[in-house]
Amino acid sequence: MQDAEKASVLAAFDKWIEAVTTTYPETVTSFYAKDAVLWGTVSPIMRTTPEKIKDYFEHFMAMKNLQTIYYHPEIRVYGDIAINSGYYTFFHERDGKMLSIPARYSFVYKREGDNWMIVDHHSSAVPA
């Protein structure tokens, strides 16, 4: 059962990754609970409302040719709460060059029905 739960959390994360790189800020925002908190990679502002989270992704997703890969997700499930910690790297194009933003992340999810909703998301650039 634990492996199936971990797989369902990873599937939720995969959907988030796909949405961030291929859809719209509204779609990404729909993965967050109404009371979620976001500490985004490229912003010094804590986002604590759906509107503020959407605003973050409007700016973040405006980067040209946005892509990402992730490595070694560490998923733990505690009943209706799950935590996914790991590394991802975002790539985007600026002035004809591909740039990277390596970051570490922690997502905390709460199960709502059949869905894992993000209640806390912290992402920060990997120190040099």
Secondary structure, DSSP 4 states (H G I P E B T S, - for coil): -HHHHHHHHHHHHHHHHHHHHHS-HHHHHTTEEEEEEEE-TT-SSEE-SHHHHHHHHHHHTTSEEEEEEEEEEEEEEETTEEEEEEEEEEEEEETTEEEEEEEEEEEEEEEETTEEEEEEEEEEEPP-
